[in-house]
Amino acid sequence: MPFSVWAKVIMGNVLTDEQVLQFRNDGFLFPYNVFKEDQASEIASRFDAMEAKLGEEMQNRFRNKAQLPFPWLCDLVANERLLDAVEDLIGPDILCWGSSFFTKKARDPRFISWHADDFVYGFYPAETVTAWVAFHPATIESGCVKYIPGSHKVTATHEFIPNSDNLARNGQTATGIDDHTAVHAVLKPGQVVFHHQSTVHSSGPNNADHPRVGFSIHYTAPQIRETRFEGATATLLRGEDRYGYWGQDPIPQRDFDQRCIDHMEETRALFNQLTKQKIARGNYTNA
């Protein structure tokens, strides 16, 4: 896996050289403190209210660009402390191309199979970074994310195993995984785990008596481009875009902004279509 973007990054804001090196070697880094306990509690309460208004789980509809219809989530994505760490990983010019919710209720049997995110991506170079923000305690019991160290350096092959409890799209499951090497990213509310788009990861069911909601935010440097289609969009959060590969995401004026919902749903439908076409071609890798 090339590191042409990361090779230009030096220690600058909040991460040490050792932490940046750990991320490059392992493909993930945690825990990173972003929100204090009271702030995390407020975020979780706001999420609950938003889900209650929607009348269903946010993850059912709000995927790929889940932040777009909500000004407060756009603010969360642009949190300065969060961006400070992202800058140390990908450089001073930062775009957010999307985000998704991953929700498990208390005593929830749902899980996510071993997979690499970029199975459903088309970015080149394959060097985007995800920040997974914990809204609730993410423990082994509650089904925290777990990672295979160094798996971002090889090409993952997937098979497809239908399971109604699997939150991974299409039931994609990476083959040949030695889960004895897995590292559990245990997080307190308001903490973050960062991972490379090619890192193989999964999460188990929630056996705890509290919910476990994670918010995955996807960041990229402007020189990374979407190769599968024209017109990919993102939001410039820091620095400048000197390449012009990305169009501009709409800006929400209110919660549940319909224009932003329409753009989010169009993007999600396109991703789903392209993934189905990839599977139909017999390409089961993250290449």
Residue pairs with C-beta under 8 A, 6 or more apart in sequence:
1 126
1 127
1 152
1 153
1 154
1 196
1 198
2 125
2 126
2 127
3 24
3 127
4 125
4 127
5 90
5 91
5 125
5 127
5 221
5 223
5 224
6 20
6 24
6 89
6 90
6 127
8 91
9 20
9 88
9 89
9 90
9 91
11 17
11 20
11 88
12 87
12 88
12 92
13 84
13 85
13 87
13 88
14 32
14 81
14 84
14 85
14 88
15 23
15 29
15 85
15 88
15 89
19 29
19 88
20 88
20 89
22 29
23 29
23 89
23 194
23 196
25 149
25 150
26 147
26 149
26 150
26 183
26 199
27 147
27 149
27 150
27 151
27 152
27 153
27 195
27 196
27 198
27 199
28 147
28 149
28 183
28 185
28 193
28 194
28 195
28 196
28 199
28 201
29 89
29 193
29 194
29 195
30 185
30 187
30 191
30 192
30 193
30 194
31 185
31 186
31 187
31 188
31 191
31 192
31 193
32 85
32 191
32 192
32 193
32 194
33 190
33 191
33 192
34 79
34 81
34 82
34 133
34 190
34 191
34 192
35 43
35 79
35 133
35 189
35 190
36 190
37 188
37 189
37 190
39 190
40 134
40 135
40 188
40 189
40 190
41 189
43 76
43 135
43 189
43 190
44 135
44 136
44 189
44 213
46 72
47 58
47 135
47 213
50 58
50 70
50 255
51 57
51 58
53 256
54 61
57 101
57 103
58 66
58 101
58 103
59 100
59 101
59 102
59 103
59 167
61 265
62 69
62 100
62 101
62 264
63 100
63 101
63 264
63 268
64 98
64 99
64 100
64 264
64 267
64 268
64 271
65 97
65 98
65 99
65 249
65 260
65 263
65 264
65 267
65 268
66 73
66 98
66 99
66 100
66 101
66 215
66 264
67 73
67 74
67 76
67 77
67 96
67 98
67 99
67 217
68 74
68 249
68 250
68 252
68 257
68 260
68 261
68 263
68 264
69 252
69 255
69 256
69 257
69 258
69 260
69 261
69 264
70 252
70 255
70 256
70 257
71 252
71 253
71 254
71 255
72 255
73 99
73 215
74 235
74 251
74 252
76 82
76 133
76 215
76 217
77 96
77 99
77 217
77 235
77 237
78 96
78 235
78 237
82 131
82 133
82 192
82 217
83 94
83 237
83 238
85 131
85 192
85 194
86 94
86 129
86 131
86 194
86 219
87 94
87 238
89 129
89 194
90 127
90 128
90 129
90 219
90 220
90 221
91 221
91 239
92 238
92 239
93 221
93 222
93 236
93 238
93 239
93 240
93 241
93 242
94 219
94 220
94 221
94 236
94 237
94 238
94 239
95 219
95 220
95 221
95 222
95 234
95 235
95 236
95 237
95 241
95 246
96 217
96 218
96 219
96 220
96 234
96 235
96 237
97 128
97 218
97 219
97 220
97 226
97 232
97 233
97 234
97 246
98 218
98 234
98 267
99 215
99 216
99 217
99 218
100 215
100 216
101 213
101 214
101 215
101 216
102 112
102 167
102 203
102 213
102 214
102 215
102 216
103 211
103 212
103 213
103 214
104 110
104 142
104 143
104 205
104 206
104 211
104 212
104 213
105 206
105 211
106 206
106 208
106 209
106 210
106 211
107 206
107 207
107 208
107 209
108 143
108 205
108 206
108 211
108 212
109 165
109 205
110 165
110 166
110 167
110 205
110 206
111 143
111 165
111 166
111 167
111 202
111 203
111 204
111 205
112 166
112 167
112 168
112 201
112 202
112 203
113 161
113 163
113 166
113 168
113 171
113 172
113 173
113 174
113 202
114 148
114 173
114 174
114 177
114 179
114 200
114 201
114 202
115 156
115 158
115 168
115 172
115 173
115 174
115 200
115 201
115 202
116 151
116 152
116 156
116 158
116 174
116 197
116 198
116 199
116 200
116 201
116 286
117 130
117 195
117 197
117 198
117 199
117 286
118 126
118 128
118 197
118 198
118 286
119 156
119 158
119 172
119 275
119 285
119 286
120 169
120 271
120 274
120 275
121 128
121 197
121 286
122 226
122 227
122 228
122 229
122 274
123 197
123 220
123 224
123 225
123 226
123 227
124 224
124 225
124 227
125 224
126 197
126 198
126 286
127 196
127 197
127 220
127 221
127 224
128 196
128 197
128 218
128 219
128 220
128 224
129 194
129 195
129 196
129 197
129 218
129 219
129 220
130 194
130 195
130 197
130 216
130 217
130 218
130 219
131 192
131 193
131 194
131 216
131 217
131 219
132 145
132 185
132 192
132 193
132 194
132 195
132 214
132 215
132 216
132 217
133 190
133 191
133 192
133 214
133 215
133 216
133 217
134 187
134 188
134 189
134 190
134 191
134 192
134 212
134 213
134 214
135 189
135 213
135 214
135 215
136 142
136 189
136 210
136 211
136 212
136 213
137 187
137 188
137 189
137 208
137 210
137 212
138 144
138 145
138 185
138 186
138 187
138 212
138 214
139 186
139 208
140 184
140 186
140 204
141 206
141 207
141 208
142 206
142 207
142 208
142 210
142 212
143 203
143 204
143 205
143 206
143 207
143 208
143 212
144 184
144 185
144 186
144 187
144 203
144 212
145 184
145 185
145 193
145 195
145 201
145 202
145 203
145 214
146 179
146 182
146 183
146 184
146 185
146 201
146 202
146 203
146 204
147 182
147 183
147 185
147 195
147 199
147 200
147 201
148 177
148 178
148 179
148 181
148 182
148 183
148 199
148 200
148 201
149 181
149 183
151 198
151 199
151 200
152 196
152 197
152 198
152 199
152 200
153 198
155 285
155 286
155 287
156 174
156 175
156 198
156 200
156 285
156 286
157 174
157 175
157 176
157 284
157 285
158 172
158 173
158 174
158 175
158 284
158 285
158 286
159 172
159 173
159 175
159 284
160 170
160 171
160 172
160 173
160 279
160 284
161 171
161 173
162 171
163 171
165 205
169 272
169 275
170 275
170 276
170 279
174 200
177 200
182 202
185 193
187 193
195 201
198 286
206 212
219 237
220 234
222 236
222 239
222 240
222 241
222 242
222 243
222 245
222 246
223 243
223 245
224 245
225 232
225 243
225 245
225 246
226 232
226 245
226 246
228 274
229 270
229 274
231 247
232 245
232 246
232 247
233 246
233 247
233 248
233 249
233 263
233 267
234 246
234 247
234 248
234 249
235 248
235 249
236 246
236 248
249 260
249 263
250 257
250 259
250 260
250 263
251 260
252 259
252 260
